[in-house]
Amino acid sequence: MNHLVSISDYSKEEILDILRAAAGFEANPNRKTLDGKVVATLFFEPSTRTRLSFETAANRLGARVIGFSDAATTSSSKGESLHDTIQMVSNYADVIVMRHYLEGAARYASEVSRVPIVNAGDGANQHPSQTLLDLYSIQKTQGRLDNLQIYLVGDLKYGRTVHSLIQAMYHFKPTFHFIAPDELRMPDEYKLFCDKHGIQYTESRELEGNFNDADILYMTRVQKERFQDLVEYERVKDVYTLRYDMLEGTKPNLRILHPLPRVNEIAYDVDKSEKAYYFQQAQNGLYVRQAIISKVLGL
């Protein structure tokens, strides 16, 4: 089966195929290629953009959607195991899109499911569909994916979106710049990944005045739900706030990305800049997720 659990499941050619398909869906999003299919969206963790864009993608392709957005309303609240939930839903759907708070949950689901699993985020581990829409957004705004200066800012410890992006971008020879407080710095395993694949990177704690050569500035939210110690969260939650005046002197092609939702890390005055691209980035998620669903179903 064509699961999408990790972005590393896809080769460079498969990634580029998804991006080409997404461009086709952007040109013509309303099709009936999934007529008669059922897509199950199982969200054990809260979501707005990911869930709604997957459900919209399925609807625009003619599929029916079942599922839940609150695990408290399901039998998992009674103690049903993830194994049994996946086995049961496999009886009803042709593909399962799942978000879960536990790292590795999507991989486990793919091992027991009788239908394709699409990982819509598993804890602080991976978020491959977000990565693919990030790549699509980068390609659209920069005209290429190769040899870019990419700044990743904020929660790099728990940020599954930046972890997946690093693994996807190694095909395209980027230079990464990691900007985070010590408590949220990039985990060693991803720096070792960069070392292994010859990806250049720098590390810093300073944002202001430090990204004038950036092609992509990827801001992230400090994720309260990942902290066991709320005192630590309060200490780092407002460490970076991107303001409009900080964009002076940056490259004309700079685009600001953010997986959303934002809290305090991007000031609202940045929205008026032509370099702000996070809302268009979210829109791109529809087309990319249409391409993903189609691919895992072999269409």
N, C-alpha and C positions, 0 to 999 in steps of 0.2 A: 504494500500500500504506500501511497505517496504522502506520508506524514510530513508536517513542517513543525519540528520541535525546537531545533536550533538553527541559526542562520548558517552554521557550518554544515548542515545537511545539504546545502545547495552549492554547486560548483559556480565558478565565475560565469560560465555559459548559461546556467540555469537562472542566475540572478539577472543577467542581461535579458534573458527571455521574458522574465516577469516584468521588467521595466518596459520592454517593447509592448507587451500585452497591455500593460497599464495605460500606455499612451493611446492604444486602440480603444480601450474602454472610456478614456477621457473624451475621445472624439465621438463615441457612441455608447453611452452607459446603459441605455435601455434595450435589453435583449431578452429573449426567452430561452436561452441555451440551457437553463436549469429547470425548465418546466417539468413538474412531476417529482423533483428532488426535494428532500427535507434537510435543512441545516439546523443543527442543535447548537445553541449558544449557552454554555454552562459557565456562569461567572460566580465563582466562590469568593471573589474579592470585588469591591466596587469599581465601576468603570462608567465613563460617559462616552468618550469618543470611540474607543476601541469597539465596545459592544454595539453602539448605534451604527457605526460605519460598516461593521461586518453584517449586521442585520439589514441595513440599507442595500449593501452590495448583493446580498442574497435575494432580496425583494426585487431589485432592478433587473436581476437575471431570471426572474420568474419562479424562484424557489419559495417554499413555505418555510417559516421559521418557528421553531419551538425552543423552549429552554427557560432559564431563570436568571435574574439579576441579583437575587438575594438568597444565599444558601440557607438562611434561617427558615425559609418557607419550604424547604425540601426535606427529604428523609435523612439527609446527612446530619440534620439537627437532632435526629433520633439515634444517631450512632451508625448509620449506614456507611460502609467503607467506600473509598474512592473506587476500588476494584468493582464493587457491586453496582455503583452508580454508572460507571462506564459500560459495564456489561449490559445493564438495563437499557440505557439510552442507545446503545448500538442496535438494539432491536427496532428502534423507531426512526433513526436518522441515517442519512447517507454520508454525512460528515459532521464531526464534532469540533466546535471552536470552544476552547476552554481557557479560562484564567483561574489561577489558583495561587494561594498565598505561600505554598510550600515549594521550595526549590526542588526540581526534579520531578514534580508531579506530572508534568506533561509527558516526560519520557516514560514514566511508569504507565500512564494512560495509553500511550502508543503501543506498549507491550501487551496490553490486555484487550484493547479495542478491536472490534471486527470491521470498523470503518476508519477512514483517515482522521487523524487528530491534527488540529492546527493550534499551536501554542499561542495564546493571546496574553502571555505573561505568566511566569512562574516565580513568585517571590522576587528576590534580588538577582535572579539568574539570567534569564533570556527573555527577549521580546522581539522575535524575528519579523513579525509583520510590521512592527513599528520601524525596524531597521530598513526594510524594503521600501517603505514610504519615505524614509529619510533619504535613502539613496536616490529615489525618484525625484525628490525635491532638490537634492544637490545637483543632480544631472540637469534638471530643468533650469535652475538658476545660474549654474556655472558653465553649462554647455559641455561639460566633461566630468569624469570622475577621477581622472589620473592627476597625481602630483599636486594635491591641494594642501593648503595650510588650514588645519582644523583644530579649533580650540574647544575643549570640553570643560565646562565650568560647573562647579557646585558639588552635588552629591555623587561622587565617582565611586564610592564604596558600595552603595546599595543600588545605584542606578543601572537597572537592567538594560535600558535603552543604549547607554554608552558602551556597556560590555558587548552587546550584540554588534554595535556599529564598528567597534575595533576589529572584531572577527570578520566582518564583511568587507571592510575597506582595505584589508591587507592585499587584496587582489589588485589594488589601484595605486599603490606606492604613495600614501599620504605622509605628511609630517603632522604628528599629534602634539598638542600642547595641553597638558593636564593642569587645571587650576582648581585647587581645593584646599580647605583647611586640613591640618594634619589628621583630624578625626575622620575625615571623609575622603582621604586620598585614594587614588586608584589602587586596587588590590594587586599584590605582587604577581598573581597568576596572569593578569592581563599585560603587565609590563614584561614578564617572561615571554608571553606570546609575541609581543612586539620584537623583543630581542631575537627570538627564534626565526622570525620571518623578515628580519632586516628592516623593520619599521622604525623610523626615527621618532623620538619623542622628547619633550622637556617637561619638567614639573615646576610648579610655582604656587605660591599662596596669594599672589597679587593679581587682581583683575585690571584695575584702572591703569590706563596708559600702557597696557601690556599686549594689545592685540591689533596693532595698526597694520600688520601684514596678514591678517586673517582673511581667508576666503569664506569660511564658515565659522560662526560663533554659536556653539550649541550650549544653551543654558539649560540647567536642570533644577528641579525643585528639591529642596531638602525634605525627605519623606518622613514625616512624623511617625507613620505607621510602622517603619522599620526599626525604630529606636525602642530598646527596652528601658533605657534610662532617659526620662523626660528632661532631667536637668541638663544632660548633654545636648539634647535637641534644642532646648532654649538657648544654649550657649552658641550654637552654630546656625540657627535657622535664618538669620538675617545677615549672614557674613558677606554675601554678594548681592548687590542690586544694580542692574544695568540701567543707566539713565540716558536720556537723549543726548545730553551734552558730551557724554563719553564716546559718542560715535564720530565726533569731529576728528578729522585726520585719518579715518579708516579708508580702506580701498573702496572704490565705487561699486565693485562687484560683491562686496560683503553682504551676506544674508544671515539673519539671525533666526535660528531654529530653536524649537522648544517642544518636547513631547506633550506638554500640557497635562494637567492644569497648572497654571502658574499661581503663585501665592504672592511673594514679595520680591522675587528675583529679577523681574523685569518691570520697571516703572511704566505706568500707563502712557506717559508722554512718548515712549519709544514706539507706540503703535502708529504714530503719524509718520514715521520714517519709512521711506521706500525700501529700506534694508530689513525691515521687520517682515518675516515671512511665515510666522508660526501658524496663523490662521489658514493661509493657503496650504501649508504643510498638512494640516489636519484634513482639509478637503481632498488632498491627494490620496489620503488613506482609503477613500472610497474606491478609487480606480485600482489601486494596488491590491486591495482585498478582493475585488472582483477577479483579478488575475490569479490570486492565490487560491481562492475557492475553485476556480476553473481548473487550475493545474492539479490540485490534489485529487480532483474527481476525474482527471484524465481527459478533460474537454478542451 
